[in-house]
Amino acid sequence: MRLLHTSDWHLGRAFHRVNLLEAQAEFIGHLVTTVREHAVDAVVVSGDVYDRAVPPLAAVELFDTALHRLAGLGVPTVMISGNHDSARRLGVGAGLIDRAGIHLRTEPSAAGTPVLLRDAHGDVAFYGLPYLEPALVKDEFAVDRAGHEAVLGAAMDRVRADLATRAPGTRSVVLAHAFVTGGQASDSERDITVGGVAAVPAGVFDGVDYVALGHLHGCQTLTERVRYSGSPLAYSFSETGHRKSMWLIDLDADGAVTADRVDCPVPRPLARVRGTLDDLLADPGLARHEDAWVEATLTDPVRPADPMARLTERFPHTLSLVFAPDRAPDDPGESYARRLADRTDQQIAEDFVAHVRGAGPDAHETAVLREAFDTVRADAAVREVAR
């Protein structure tokens, strides 16, 4: 069976205020063409179909178009909700849409109930594990502690239990939206940290033939059977080095995996440039970036006059301007943003405690801070679901 694995469409998202709807529509057309030209047997979409719980109307219309075009191919599609989606909204009408070959899996309680598709070698069971917010689903999965590994492990126990009841030789595919250990994050994914731990080990998914992951925006191979497709478009300058693509997966009669990448259309290349303003305007080596979306980091010790206007004369698609003056590490003028770079909310709070009273938090206080951050994230997740 040949699968096309994609995820993280984020319909409705902009790139530094640039509307990407046209580029997203081009991707949908490319996906449909790929399904047809590569004789794909099933499409899997591993979450974050929309960029937010209440997407703009234009994004909903594009999703509707995508559903009609996929259904028109007569090729089954299995789709789960991600942490950006409203599972309830995405899942509306799932029972009816199911009849058209579009299988929406947004309910955690259905984790162990597969979509069964068949080829010449027998059944392939597709299990949809939508994004599982630990605080919201711990009771459903009867886990003692609200953590990502615990709830995903319990969901996978249901998958393995169901698979054990299937005919011998039944192959299996799991769709999941999670941060799996070994994956490389970018700046455009929403933090899903709970209990200080966001990542789950790939071993959670043992016992199935292929795991189609969503959430991280870079295409990645964690093991031969566990992969991220990544997002089809770049949504931050941290993705400048990404090759945007989908996975074309072949499952043979024994469940062995063969994988190839299918590149996605690129609306405009990305470039990050760094230096003084005069150097950026004069360097002939930067000519290749003049048609790219550009993030410019200026290292001038004193902020120059009209930097954006001057940059856009050479780089008309400059979207982001960052100031990072070259200074000695002990210079009091070092930017606050630089001091906070790559630090978590928890670490920043602990540093603040140490700054105020001269000593960092003890183990109990650290646990209280962590619980407070987890509660805020859980409350935000509940509010988003309720919207």
C-alpha positions in Angstrom: 0.0 0.0 0.0 1.3 3.4 -0.9 0.7 6.3 1.5 1.2 10.0 1.2 2.2 11.4 4.7 1.7 15.1 5.3 0.9 17.4 8.3 0.9 20.9 9.7 -0.9 22.7 6.9 -1.7 25.6 9.3 -4.4 26.9 7.0 -5.0 30.6 7.7 -1.5 31.3 8.9 0.6 34.3 7.7 4.3 34.7 7.4 5.3 37.9 9.0 2.1 39.5 7.9 2.4 38.1 4.4 -0.9 36.3 3.5 0.0 32.7 2.6 -3.5 31.5 1.5 -2.5 31.5 -2.2 0.6 29.5 -1.4 -1.5 27.1 0.7 -4.0 26.6 -2.1 -1.0 25.9 -4.5 0.1 23.2 -2.0 -3.3 21.6 -1.9 -3.3 21.4 -5.7 0.2 19.9 -5.6 -0.9 17.3 -3.1 -3.9 16.3 -5.3 -1.5 16.0 -8.3 0.9 13.9 -6.3 -1.8 11.5 -5.3 -2.9 11.1 -8.9 0.5 10.9 -10.5 2.1 8.6 -7.9 -0.9 6.2 -7.7 -1.3 6.9 -3.9 -3.6 4.5 -2.1 -4.2 6.6 1.0 -3.4 10.1 2.3 -2.6 10.7 6.0 -2.7 14.2 7.5 -1.2 14.2 11.0 -2.7 17.3 12.6 -2.6 21.1 12.7 -4.9 21.4 9.6 -5.7 24.9 10.8 -3.5 27.5 12.5 -5.9 28.3 15.2 -9.0 27.0 16.9 -11.3 29.5 15.2 -9.8 29.8 11.7 -10.7 32.6 9.3 -13.4 32.0 6.7 -11.0 31.9 3.8 -9.1 29.0 5.5 -12.3 27.1 6.1 -13.2 27.5 2.5 -9.8 26.2 1.4 -10.1 23.2 3.7 -13.6 22.5 2.2 -12.0 22.7 -1.3 -9.3 20.3 -0.2 -11.8 17.8 1.2 -13.9 17.9 -2.1 -10.8 17.4 -4.2 -9.5 14.5 -2.1 -12.9 12.9 -2.1 -13.1 13.3 -5.8 -10.0 11.3 -6.3 -11.6 8.3 -4.7 -8.5 7.9 -2.5 -9.1 7.5 1.2 -7.8 10.2 3.5 -7.2 9.8 7.3 -6.8 13.0 9.2 -6.3 13.9 12.9 -6.5 17.1 14.9 -3.4 18.8 16.2 -2.7 21.2 19.1 -3.6 24.2 16.9 -6.9 22.8 15.8 -10.2 22.8 17.7 -10.8 19.1 17.8 -14.6 19.6 18.2 -14.8 22.0 15.2 -12.6 19.9 12.9 -14.6 16.8 13.8 -18.0 18.2 13.0 -19.8 16.0 10.5 -17.1 13.3 10.7 -19.6 10.5 10.5 -21.1 11.9 7.3 -17.7 12.8 5.8 -16.5 9.3 6.5 -18.9 8.0 3.8 -16.9 10.1 1.3 -13.7 8.4 2.2 -12.4 11.3 4.4 -11.8 9.8 7.9 -11.5 12.5 10.6 -10.2 11.3 13.9 -10.5 14.0 16.6 -11.8 12.0 19.6 -9.2 10.6 22.0 -11.7 7.9 23.0 -11.5 6.4 19.5 -7.7 5.9 19.6 -8.1 2.1 19.5 -10.7 2.1 16.7 -9.0 1.9 13.3 -9.9 2.9 9.8 -9.5 -0.4 7.9 -8.3 -0.2 4.3 -7.5 -3.1 2.1 -5.0 -3.9 -0.6 -4.0 -7.1 -2.5 -2.1 -8.3 0.7 -4.9 -7.8 3.2 -5.9 -5.2 5.7 -4.1 -2.1 6.8 -5.3 -0.6 10.1 -5.0 3.2 10.5 -5.2 4.4 14.1 -5.7 8.2 14.6 -4.2 9.6 17.8 -5.2 13.3 17.8 -3.2 15.7 19.9 -3.6 14.6 23.5 -3.5 17.5 26.0 -2.5 15.5 29.2 -4.6 17.6 31.6 -7.7 17.1 29.5 -7.4 13.4 28.7 -5.8 11.8 31.7 -9.2 10.6 33.0 -10.1 9.1 29.6 -6.9 7.1 29.7 -6.9 6.5 33.4 -3.4 7.7 34.0 -2.2 8.8 37.4 0.0 11.7 36.2 -0.9 14.2 33.4 2.1 13.8 31.2 2.6 13.4 27.5 4.4 10.0 27.7 1.7 8.6 30.1 -1.3 9.5 27.9 0.4 8.6 24.6 1.5 5.3 26.1 -2.0 4.5 27.3 -3.4 5.4 23.8 -0.9 3.1 22.2 -1.8 0.3 24.6 -5.3 0.6 23.1 -3.9 0.4 19.6 -1.8 -2.7 20.4 -4.7 -4.3 22.1 -7.0 -3.8 19.1 -4.3 -4.9 16.7 -3.9 -8.1 18.6 -7.5 -9.0 17.7 -7.0 -8.5 14.0 -6.2 -11.2 11.5 -2.6 -12.3 11.3 -0.6 -10.2 8.9 -2.7 -7.1 9.4 -0.4 -4.1 8.9 -0.7 -1.0 11.0 -0.2 2.8 10.7 -0.5 5.3 13.5 -1.1 9.0 13.1 0.1 11.1 16.1 0.6 14.7 16.9 3.4 15.0 19.4 7.0 16.0 20.2 9.0 12.8 20.0 12.5 12.6 21.4 15.2 13.2 18.7 13.0 15.6 16.7 14.4 19.0 15.9 12.1 21.9 16.7 11.8 25.3 15.1 10.5 28.7 16.2 7.0 28.2 14.7 5.7 25.3 16.8 3.6 26.1 19.8 5.1 24.9 23.1 3.4 21.8 24.5 5.6 21.4 27.5 3.9 19.7 30.5 5.6 18.9 33.8 8.8 20.3 32.4 8.8 17.5 29.7 7.5 17.9 26.2 9.1 15.0 24.4 8.1 11.3 24.4 10.4 8.5 23.4 9.9 6.9 20.0 9.6 3.5 21.8 6.1 4.5 22.9 5.1 3.6 19.3 6.6 0.1 19.3 4.5 -2.6 17.7 3.2 -0.9 14.6 4.6 -0.7 11.0 4.6 3.0 10.4 4.1 6.1 12.6 3.1 9.3 10.7 4.0 12.2 13.0 2.9 15.8 13.0 3.8 18.8 15.1 7.5 19.6 14.2 7.8 21.6 11.0 11.0 20.0 9.7 10.8 16.8 7.7 12.7 14.2 9.8 13.4 10.5 10.1 13.6 9.4 13.8 13.7 5.7 12.8 12.8 4.0 9.5 9.3 3.5 10.8 8.8 6.8 12.7 8.9 10.0 10.7 7.8 13.6 10.6 6.6 15.0 7.3 7.0 18.6 8.5 5.0 21.5 7.3 4.5 22.1 3.6 5.4 25.8 3.9 7.9 27.7 6.1 6.2 29.5 8.9 9.3 31.1 10.6 12.8 32.2 9.6 14.2 29.3 11.7 13.0 27.1 8.9 15.3 28.7 6.4 17.3 25.5 5.9 14.3 23.2 5.6 13.5 21.3 2.5 9.7 21.3 2.5 8.3 17.9 1.4 5.9 15.0 2.0 6.7 11.4 2.6 5.7 8.8 0.0 5.6 5.6 2.0 5.3 2.1 0.5 4.2 -0.7 2.9 4.9 -4.1 1.4 3.1 -7.3 2.2 5.1 -7.8 5.4 4.9 -4.2 6.6 8.4 -3.2 5.5 8.8 0.5 4.8 10.2 2.2 1.8 10.2 6.0 1.9 10.8 8.8 -0.7 10.4 12.5 -0.4 8.2 14.6 -2.6 9.1 18.3 -2.6 6.5 21.0 -2.0 6.2 24.2 -4.0 8.2 27.1 -2.6 6.4 30.5 -2.9 9.6 32.4 -2.2 13.0 31.3 -0.7 14.0 32.5 2.8 17.3 34.1 3.7 18.9 35.2 7.0 21.6 37.9 6.6 23.7 39.4 9.3 26.2 42.3 9.5 26.4 46.0 9.6 23.9 47.9 7.5 26.6 49.2 5.2 28.0 45.7 4.7 24.6 44.2 3.9 24.0 46.8 1.3 27.4 46.5 -0.4 28.2 42.7 -0.2 28.0 41.3 -3.7 27.7 37.8 -2.3 24.2 38.6 -1.0 22.9 39.3 -4.5 21.3 35.8 -4.5 19.0 36.8 -1.7 17.6 39.9 -3.4 14.3 38.1 -4.4 14.0 36.2 -1.1 12.0 36.9 2.1 14.7 38.3 4.3 15.4 38.5 8.0 18.2 41.0 8.5 20.2 41.1 11.8 22.1 44.4 12.1 25.3 44.3 14.2 26.0 48.1 14.1 27.1 49.3 17.6 24.7 52.2 17.2 21.3 51.8 15.5 21.5 53.3 12.0 19.0 55.7 10.6 16.1 54.4 8.5 17.4 50.8 8.4 14.3 49.2 7.0 13.8 51.7 4.2 17.5 51.4 3.2 17.4 47.5 3.3 14.3 47.3 1.2 16.0 49.2 -1.6 18.2 46.2 -2.1 16.1 43.5 -0.5 12.5 44.5 -1.3 11.0 41.5 0.5 12.7 42.2 3.9 10.1 41.1 6.5 12.1 41.0 9.8 14.7 43.4 11.2 16.7 42.4 14.3 19.2 44.5 16.2 22.1 42.7 17.8 24.9 45.1 18.3 28.4 43.6 18.6 29.4 44.2 22.2 31.5 42.5 24.8 29.6 39.9 26.8 29.9 42.0 30.0 28.7 45.2 28.3 25.7 46.5 30.3 24.0 47.4 27.0 23.7 43.7 26.1 20.1 43.1 25.0 17.6 41.6 27.4 16.3 39.4 24.5 19.8 38.0 24.0 20.1 37.1 27.7 16.7 35.3 27.5 17.5 33.5 24.2 16.9 29.7 24.3 15.7 29.8 27.9 12.3 28.3 29.0 9.6 30.0 30.9 10.6 27.9 33.9 14.2 28.9 33.7 13.4 32.6 33.4 11.1 32.4 36.5 13.8 30.6 38.5 16.4 33.2 37.4 14.0 36.0 38.5 13.6 34.4 42.0 17.4 34.2 42.3 17.8 37.8 41.2 15.2 39.1 43.7 16.3 37.3 46.8 19.9 36.3 46.0 19.2 32.5 45.9 17.4 30.3 43.5 14.2 28.3 44.3 14.5 25.1 46.3 13.1 21.8 45.1 9.6 22.5 46.5 9.5 26.0 45.0 10.7 24.7 41.6 7.8 22.1 41.7 5.3 24.9 42.5 6.6 27.0 39.6 6.3 24.1 37.3 2.8 23.3 38.4 1.8 26.9 37.9 3.1 27.0 34.4 1.4 23.6 33.6 -1.9 25.0 35.0 -1.7 28.1 32.8 -1.1 26.0 29.7 -3.9 23.6 30.6 -6.3 26.5 31.2 -5.3 28.0 27.9 -6.0 24.7 26.2 -9.4 24.4 27.8 -10.3 27.9 26.7 -9.2 27.2 23.2 -11.3 24.0 23.1 -14.3 25.9 24.4 -14.0 28.7 21.8 
